[in-house]
């Protein structure tokens, strides 16, 4: 049996961050294709963000598609894990706070790793008021 402790949580968070980073590079080639072509949309490069890193993508539209795909992947994984938790552990329905098991703990760690990844991605690709709003969202609602 695996012991639930802080080391497990940090390990899952770091692995989750790396997983979503790997997904970014595996999914990125898919974002070069567009299903609908808008004649007025020239896919202009956005002004460069105030803080550039190796996550910075010069093409704003491609970055938005990539961010959306990875966000959906996170939602799919956590949705399946939460549904499994509710079906496998009926006691969870009665007490959300005190009921802790390995699946719910790993799900929370996975989500925290995703939020850390997304925060770094957003800092690297947004600027101005968009950056402030998204940062506030990630700090207040992790």
Buried (B, 14 or more C-beta within 10 A) or exposed (E): EEEBEEEBBEBBBEBBBEBBBEBBEEBBEEBEEEEEEEEEEEEEEBEEBEEEEEBBBEBBBBBBBBBEBBEEBBEEBBEEBBEEBEEEEEEBEEEEEEEEBEBBBBBBBBBBBBBBBBBBBBBBBBBEEEBEEBBEBBEEEE
